[in-house]
Amino acid sequence: MKKKVNISRPLLLVFMFVILELSLFFFYKDMKPTKNFIYYTTGVLVLIYLLNILLIKISPKADRYLNLIVSMLFSIGTFEILRLDEASGFRQIIWISLGIVVFYLAIFIMTAMKNKFDKMFFLVLALIYILFIITLVFGKTKYGARNWIRIGKIRFQPGEFIKILYIFLQAIYYKNYKRYASIKFGPEIFTLISYSFIMFFFLQKDLGSAVIIYGMMMFSEFVFEKKKYIKYVNLALAVVMSVVSYKLFSHVRIRVLSFINPWDYMDGIGLQITQSLFAISSGGFVGTGIGLGLPKTIPVATSDFIFAAICEEMGTLVGIAIIMLFIMLISRMFKISLKSNDTFYKALSFNCAVLFSIQSLLILGGVLKLIPLTGVTLPFVAYGGTSILASFIVLAMVQFSSIEGEVDG
């Protein structure tokens, strides 16, 4: 039995944090907050309430801490986006609202279909390839990657949903590992299927998603795969693919070049990373204060480089807090995986944790110039419709594993 957790006190702390963020706008250097900011804050508080309290009403077995951590993350991101661009901040609140609806809808659908997943391997596989083909044929290029689909005024990234489907594909495969491994070269075929996904992402020039798929494949094989040689072959292939991609793809060379020495290219390919480093350093430990920094000088500050914008005005103190929140979020996901008695739920929550681990590492490492930039977003914090919806679906998958995976303790 799970030990009951009193959520009132931590939820009250989250509410107090959001109200404190709003109060900081009253010290804004160049503007006075309008009534809209009061409405936005009320909206964020309502969203936090719905995400946490409603889940407990629906399922007492769900993990309480996951949604509290997510609430902290999206509140920090939303208020920084509101500061940068009020219209984008309002849209972000709308996307989070839709994300919460999708979160509960996903849990409902997965609960209704929980006994049918074993038979859905080829259906999920077909959906992944269909999404890849649609993206290659009808996709639009943005920031150098052909990974956007436009239908009227609506734009979305199929790659975000491909990663979710790949998590399901792995969970189904490892749940029925004995059946698929009994087929001649079964594990090798599944590995080749994973490499085909990586190839498609490279064709789209979506380097970040390719790295995420490879990471999920590798970590899953180290935990669940019984043929040891496959793991070591894939490690060797990682080195080969890195060299080949550097030679073949110009956008990869540009990312590496801007990472090695961005200061020589400050007016071009090194602009993003140099402005990011300037912003973080100028903020110091406690930040310049809301409205007192210059985060708008950072390219794509509301999405890819929102962490740098937050560090400039809220300080590296809040930056460290964001990193700690992600560590807590991911550790809770791994804990759910470890305590799940069913292989499907174990693999499902494990790969969700790996997805958030790699994605947050890629973007935080890129912004801090620890690794080359890859163009992924920071889950729940950065602006974006598709990424917000996908992140809430992943959260629903972990909560679904917590509810159905017979987790004890």
C-alpha positions in Angstrom: 0.0 0.0 0.0 1.2 3.5 -0.8 1.7 5.8 2.2 -0.8 8.6 2.2 0.7 12.0 1.5 -0.9 15.2 2.7 -0.7 17.4 -0.4 -2.2 20.6 1.1 1.1 22.0 2.5 3.3 21.5 -0.6 0.4 22.8 -2.8 0.1 25.9 -0.6 3.9 26.5 -1.1 3.4 26.3 -4.8 0.5 28.8 -4.6 2.7 31.1 -2.5 5.5 30.9 -5.0 3.2 31.9 -7.9 1.8 34.9 -6.0 5.4 35.9 -5.2 6.2 35.8 -8.9 3.2 38.1 -9.6 4.3 40.5 -6.9 7.7 40.9 -8.7 5.9 42.4 -11.7 4.9 45.4 -9.5 8.6 46.2 -9.3 8.9 46.1 -13.1 11.1 48.9 -14.2 9.2 50.1 -17.3 5.6 49.1 -16.8 2.8 48.6 -14.3 1.1 45.2 -14.4 -2.4 45.5 -15.9 -5.5 43.6 -14.7 -4.5 40.9 -17.2 -1.6 39.9 -15.0 -4.0 39.3 -12.1 -6.2 37.2 -14.5 -3.1 35.3 -15.7 -2.0 34.5 -12.1 -5.5 33.4 -11.2 -5.5 31.2 -14.3 -2.1 29.6 -13.4 -3.4 29.0 -9.8 -6.5 27.3 -11.2 -4.4 25.1 -13.5 -2.2 24.1 -10.6 -5.2 23.2 -8.6 -6.8 21.1 -11.4 -3.5 19.3 -12.1 -3.0 18.3 -8.5 -6.3 18.0 -6.6 -8.4 16.5 -9.4 -5.8 13.7 -9.9 -6.1 12.7 -6.2 -9.9 12.7 -6.5 -9.7 10.4 -9.6 -7.0 8.1 -8.4 -5.6 8.1 -4.8 -2.8 5.7 -6.1 -1.2 8.4 -8.4 2.1 9.9 -7.5 1.4 13.3 -5.8 4.9 14.8 -6.2 5.2 14.5 -10.0 2.4 17.0 -10.6 3.6 19.4 -7.9 7.0 19.5 -9.5 5.5 20.1 -13.0 3.4 22.9 -11.5 6.5 24.6 -10.2 8.2 24.3 -13.6 5.4 25.6 -15.8 4.7 28.5 -13.4 8.3 29.7 -13.6 8.3 29.3 -17.4 4.9 31.0 -17.9 5.8 34.1 -15.9 9.1 34.6 -17.7 7.3 34.2 -21.0 4.6 36.8 -19.9 7.5 39.2 -19.1 9.0 38.7 -22.5 5.8 38.8 -24.5 2.4 39.1 -23.0 0.6 37.6 -26.0 2.9 34.6 -26.0 2.4 34.2 -22.3 -1.3 34.1 -22.7 -1.0 31.5 -25.4 1.2 29.5 -23.2 -1.5 29.5 -20.5 -3.9 28.2 -23.1 -1.5 25.5 -24.2 -1.0 24.4 -20.6 -4.8 24.3 -20.1 -5.1 22.1 -23.2 -2.2 20.0 -21.9 -3.9 19.4 -18.6 -7.1 18.3 -20.5 -4.9 16.0 -22.7 -3.2 14.7 -19.5 -6.5 13.5 -18.0 -7.8 12.3 -21.4 -4.6 10.3 -22.0 -4.9 8.6 -18.6 -8.6 7.7 -19.3 -7.7 6.3 -22.8 -4.8 4.3 -21.5 -6.8 2.9 -18.6 -9.6 1.8 -21.1 -7.0 0.1 -23.4 -4.6 -1.3 -20.8 -5.4 -4.9 -21.7 -5.0 -4.3 -25.5 -1.4 -2.9 -25.6 0.2 -6.3 -26.1 -1.5 -6.6 -29.5 -0.6 -3.1 -30.7 3.1 -3.5 -31.6 2.6 -3.4 -35.4 -0.1 -0.7 -35.2 2.2 1.6 -33.2 5.1 0.8 -35.6 2.9 1.7 -38.6 1.8 5.0 -37.0 5.5 6.0 -36.5 6.4 5.4 -40.1 3.3 7.2 -41.3 4.2 10.2 -39.2 7.7 10.2 -40.6 6.5 9.9 -44.2 4.0 12.8 -43.7 6.7 15.0 -42.2 9.2 14.3 -45.1 6.6 14.9 -47.8 4.6 17.8 -46.3 6.9 19.1 -43.6 8.1 22.7 -43.4 11.6 23.8 -42.5 12.1 26.0 -39.4 15.5 26.8 -37.8 17.1 24.4 -40.3 15.0 21.3 -39.5 12.2 19.9 -41.6 10.0 18.9 -38.7 6.9 21.1 -38.8 3.5 20.3 -40.3 1.2 23.2 -41.1 -2.6 22.7 -41.4 -4.2 26.1 -41.9 -3.1 28.2 -38.9 -2.1 25.2 -36.8 1.5 24.1 -36.8 2.8 21.1 -34.9 5.8 18.8 -34.7 5.0 15.1 -35.4 8.4 14.2 -34.0 7.2 15.0 -30.5 4.5 12.3 -30.9 6.9 9.9 -32.6 9.0 9.9 -29.4 5.9 9.0 -27.4 4.9 6.2 -29.7 8.5 4.9 -29.6 8.2 4.7 -25.8 5.0 2.6 -26.2 6.7 0.5 -28.9 9.6 -0.3 -26.5 7.3 -1.1 -23.6 5.3 -3.5 -25.7 8.4 -5.1 -27.1 10.0 -5.7 -23.7 6.7 -6.8 -22.2 6.6 -9.6 -24.8 10.4 -10.0 -25.1 10.4 -13.8 -25.0 7.9 -13.9 -27.9 9.9 -11.5 -30.1 13.3 -12.9 -29.1 12.2 -16.4 -30.2 12.0 -15.1 -33.7 15.3 -15.5 -35.6 17.3 -12.3 -35.1 14.3 -10.7 -33.3 16.4 -8.3 -31.0 18.6 -7.4 -34.0 15.6 -6.5 -36.1 14.1 -4.4 -33.4 17.4 -2.5 -33.1 17.4 -2.0 -36.8 13.9 -0.6 -36.6 15.2 1.9 -34.0 18.0 2.9 -36.3 15.5 3.5 -39.1 13.8 6.1 -36.8 17.2 7.8 -36.2 17.8 7.9 -39.9 14.5 9.5 -40.6 15.2 12.2 -38.0 18.6 12.8 -39.6 16.9 13.2 -43.0 14.7 15.9 -41.3 17.9 17.5 -39.9 16.3 17.0 -36.4 19.5 16.2 -34.5 18.0 16.5 -31.0 15.3 14.0 -31.7 17.8 11.6 -33.2 19.9 11.8 -30.1 16.9 11.2 -27.9 15.8 8.1 -29.8 19.3 6.7 -29.7 19.5 7.4 -26.0 16.2 5.7 -25.2 17.3 2.7 -27.3 20.7 2.4 -25.6 19.5 2.8 -22.0 16.6 0.4 -22.6 19.0 -2.2 -24.0 21.3 -1.9 -21.0 18.4 -2.5 -18.7 16.1 -4.9 -20.5 18.1 -6.5 -23.4 19.6 -9.9 -22.7 21.9 -10.1 -25.8 24.9 -8.2 -24.4 26.8 -7.8 -27.7 24.0 -5.6 -29.2 24.7 -3.0 -26.5 28.4 -2.8 -27.3 27.9 -2.8 -31.0 25.5 0.2 -30.6 28.1 2.0 -28.5 30.6 1.6 -31.3 28.1 2.7 -33.9 27.4 5.9 -31.9 31.0 7.0 -32.5 30.8 6.0 -36.2 27.4 7.9 -36.6 28.8 11.0 -34.9 31.8 11.1 -37.3 29.6 10.4 -40.4 26.9 12.9 -39.5 29.6 15.6 -39.0 31.0 14.8 -42.4 27.7 14.6 -44.2 25.5 17.2 -42.7 26.5 20.9 -42.8 24.1 21.9 -40.0 25.9 19.4 -37.7 29.3 21.0 -38.5 27.8 24.5 -37.9 26.5 23.4 -34.4 29.9 21.9 -33.5 31.8 25.0 -34.8 29.6 27.4 -32.9 30.1 25.2 -29.8 33.9 25.1 -30.0 34.5 28.8 -30.4 31.3 30.9 -30.7 33.2 34.1 -29.9 34.7 34.3 -33.5 31.2 34.0 -34.9 29.2 36.4 -32.6 27.5 38.1 -35.6 26.5 34.8 -37.1 26.3 31.2 -36.0 27.7 32.0 -32.6 25.1 34.7 -31.7 22.7 32.5 -29.8 25.2 30.9 -27.5 27.2 34.1 -26.8 24.1 36.1 -26.0 23.0 33.2 -23.7 26.3 33.3 -21.8 26.2 37.1 -21.5 22.7 36.9 -20.1 23.5 34.2 -17.5 26.7 36.0 -16.4 25.0 39.4 -16.1 22.3 38.0 -13.9 24.6 36.7 -11.2 23.4 34.6 -8.3 20.1 36.5 -7.5 19.4 38.0 -11.0 18.9 41.5 -12.2 15.2 41.4 -11.2 12.1 41.0 -13.3 12.1 43.6 -16.1 15.6 44.9 -15.2 17.5 42.6 -17.6 17.8 42.4 -21.4 16.6 38.9 -22.2 15.0 40.1 -25.4 18.5 40.3 -26.9 18.7 36.5 -26.7 17.4 34.8 -29.9 14.3 32.7 -29.4 14.3 33.6 -25.7 10.8 32.2 -25.0 11.6 28.7 -26.3 15.1 27.3 -26.8 16.9 29.9 -24.6 14.3 30.5 -21.9 16.7 29.1 -19.3 19.2 31.8 -20.0 16.4 34.5 -19.8 15.3 33.1 -16.4 18.9 33.1 -15.1 19.4 36.7 -16.2 16.4 38.1 -14.3 15.9 35.5 -11.6 19.5 34.5 -11.1 21.4 31.3 -11.2 19.7 30.6 -7.9 16.4 30.0 -9.8 18.4 28.3 -12.5 19.8 25.8 -10.0 16.2 25.4 -8.6 15.0 24.4 -12.1 17.8 21.8 -12.4 16.9 20.4 -9.0 13.2 20.2 -9.9 14.1 18.2 -13.0 16.3 15.9 -10.9 13.5 15.3 -8.5 11.0 14.8 -11.4 13.2 12.3 -13.2 14.1 10.5 -10.0 10.4 10.0 -9.1 9.9 8.5 -12.6 12.8 6.1 -12.1 11.4 5.2 -8.7 8.0 4.3 -10.3 9.8 2.2 -12.8 11.8 0.4 -10.2 8.8 -0.4 -8.1 6.5 -1.5 -10.9 5.8 -5.2 -11.0 4.8 -5.4 -14.6 7.4 -5.1 -17.3 5.2 -3.0 -19.5 4.8 -0.3 -16.9 8.4 -0.6 -15.8 9.6 0.0 -19.4 7.0 2.7 -20.0 8.0 4.8 -17.0 11.7 4.1 -17.4 11.7 5.4 -21.0 9.7 8.5 -20.0 12.3 9.3 -17.4 15.1 8.7 -20.0 13.3 11.0 -22.5 13.1 13.9 -20.0 16.6 13.2 -18.8 18.2 13.4 -22.3 15.9 16.3 -23.4 16.7 18.5 -20.4 20.4 17.6 -20.5 20.6 18.5 -24.2 19.0 21.9 -23.9 20.6 22.9 -20.6 24.0 21.7 -21.7 23.6 23.6 -25.0 22.5 26.8 -23.3 25.4 26.6 -20.9 27.9 25.7 -23.7 28.7 22.3 -22.3 27.6 20.5 -25.5 26.6 21.6 -29.0 23.1 23.0 -29.4 20.5 20.5 -30.7 17.3 22.5 -30.9 15.1 20.7 -28.3 13.0 22.6 -25.7 13.0 22.5 -21.9 9.9 20.4 -20.9 7.1 22.4 -19.2 9.2 25.5 -19.1 9.8 26.6 -22.7 7.1 28.1 -24.9 5.5 25.8 -27.4 2.3 24.1 -28.2 3.4 20.7 -29.4 6.1 20.3 -26.8 3.7 21.3 -23.9 1.1 18.8 -25.1 3.7 16.0 -25.6 5.2 16.7 -22.2 1.8 16.3 -20.5 1.2 13.1 -22.4 4.5 11.7 -21.1 3.5 12.8 -17.6 0.2 11.0 -18.0 2.1 7.8 -19.1 4.1 7.9 -15.9 1.1 8.5 -13.7 -0.7 5.7 -15.6 2.3 3.4 -14.7 2.1 4.6 -11.1 -1.6 3.8 -10.9 -1.7 0.5 -12.8 1.8 -0.8 -12.2 1.1 -2.1 -8.7 3.6 0.2 -7.1 4.2 -0.4 -3.4 5.8 2.1 -1.0 
